[in-house]
Amino acid sequence: MTSSDDRNSPQDDPRNSKAAREGRLIIKFLIEHTAYGGFGALVFGCLVLFFDVGGIYSLAMASRDAPIFIFLLFFGLFITFGGISMGMGIMGLGSFSDDDRYRDERTRQRDDD
């Protein structure tokens, strides 16, 4: 009975390992930045339709396939803005090391030896 309790302890659960926790943080980071881009796409798409830029709204409403057109417009905007936002978030992660004065952990560990 105690051996099964020892095997099922929360510390030994692979879903609770350091790699799993870091993986969840990365996924959360990517979803968060994609959502920011999606919100930007929604705002931009609504403004384009509201101000009828290039006659897009008039052209869409004159068609019998207006819902498909609107869906495709917002889908394309979401993919574009979401990808840009996610890329900016990922590229922003390394910005702290672009400073030549920055000393990373490897340098500190070598100094400790």
C-alpha positions as CSV (number, residue, x, y, z in Angstrom):
1,M,0.0,0.0,0.0
2,T,2.8,2.5,0.8
3,S,4.7,1.6,-2.4
4,S,1.7,2.7,-4.6
5,D,1.4,5.9,-2.5
6,D,5.1,6.7,-3.1
7,R,4.8,6.2,-6.8
8,N,1.8,8.5,-7.1
9,S,3.3,11.4,-5.2
10,P,2.9,14.9,-6.9
11,Q,6.6,15.4,-7.1
12,D,7.0,12.3,-9.3
13,D,4.2,13.2,-11.7
14,P,5.6,13.9,-15.1
15,R,2.9,16.6,-15.6
16,N,4.4,18.5,-12.7
17,S,8.0,18.4,-13.8
18,K,10.0,21.5,-14.4
19,A,9.9,20.9,-18.2
20,A,6.1,20.5,-18.2
21,R,5.7,23.7,-16.2
22,E,8.0,25.6,-18.5
23,G,6.1,24.2,-21.5
24,R,2.8,25.4,-20.1
25,L,4.4,28.9,-19.6
26,I,5.6,28.9,-23.2
27,I,2.1,27.9,-24.5
28,K,0.5,30.5,-22.3
29,F,2.9,33.2,-23.6
30,L,2.2,32.3,-27.2
31,I,-1.6,32.2,-26.8
32,E,-1.5,35.5,-24.9
33,H,0.4,37.2,-27.7
34,T,-1.8,35.6,-30.4
35,A,-4.8,37.0,-28.6
36,Y,-3.3,40.5,-28.6
37,G,-2.8,40.2,-32.3
38,G,-6.4,38.8,-32.7
39,F,-7.8,41.8,-30.9
40,G,-5.8,44.2,-33.1
41,A,-7.1,42.3,-36.2
42,L,-10.7,42.7,-34.9
43,V,-10.3,46.4,-34.3
44,F,-8.6,47.0,-37.6
45,G,-11.1,44.9,-39.6
46,C,-14.0,46.7,-38.0
47,L,-12.5,50.1,-38.8
48,V,-11.9,49.1,-42.4
49,L,-15.5,48.0,-42.8
50,F,-16.9,51.0,-40.9
51,F,-15.0,53.6,-42.9
52,D,-15.6,51.5,-46.1
53,V,-11.9,51.7,-47.1
54,G,-11.6,51.0,-50.8
55,G,-15.3,50.3,-51.0
56,I,-14.8,46.9,-49.3
57,Y,-18.0,47.0,-47.2
58,S,-20.1,48.2,-50.1
59,L,-18.8,45.5,-52.3
60,A,-19.3,42.8,-49.7
61,M,-22.9,43.9,-49.0
62,A,-23.7,43.9,-52.7
63,S,-22.7,40.3,-52.9
64,R,-24.9,37.3,-51.8
65,D,-21.9,35.8,-50.2
66,A,-21.3,38.6,-47.7
67,P,-20.9,36.4,-44.6
68,I,-18.2,34.3,-46.4
69,F,-16.4,37.5,-47.5
70,I,-16.4,39.0,-44.0
71,F,-15.3,35.7,-42.5
72,L,-12.4,35.4,-44.9
73,L,-11.4,39.1,-44.3
74,F,-11.3,38.6,-40.5
75,F,-9.6,35.2,-40.8
76,G,-6.8,36.6,-42.9
77,L,-6.4,39.6,-40.6
78,F,-6.3,37.3,-37.5
79,I,-3.6,35.1,-39.0
80,T,-1.5,38.1,-40.1
81,F,-1.9,40.1,-36.9
82,G,-1.6,37.1,-34.6
83,G,1.5,35.9,-36.3
84,I,3.1,39.3,-36.2
85,S,2.2,39.7,-32.5
86,M,3.5,36.3,-31.6
87,G,6.8,36.9,-33.6
88,M,7.3,40.2,-31.8
89,G,6.8,38.5,-28.4
90,I,9.3,35.8,-29.3
91,M,11.9,38.2,-30.6
92,G,11.4,40.4,-27.6
93,L,12.5,37.6,-25.3
94,G,16.1,37.9,-26.3
95,S,16.3,41.7,-26.3
96,F,17.9,41.8,-22.8
97,S,21.0,40.0,-24.1
98,D,21.6,42.4,-27.0
99,D,23.4,44.8,-24.5
100,D,27.2,44.2,-24.7
101,R,27.4,44.9,-20.9
102,Y,25.1,42.1,-20.0
103,R,26.8,39.1,-18.4
104,D,24.8,35.9,-18.6
105,E,24.8,33.0,-16.2
106,R,27.6,31.1,-18.0
107,T,30.0,33.9,-17.3
108,R,29.0,34.1,-13.7
109,Q,29.4,30.3,-13.3
110,R,32.9,30.4,-14.8
111,D,33.9,33.2,-12.4
112,D,32.7,31.1,-9.4
113,D,35.0,28.1,-10.3
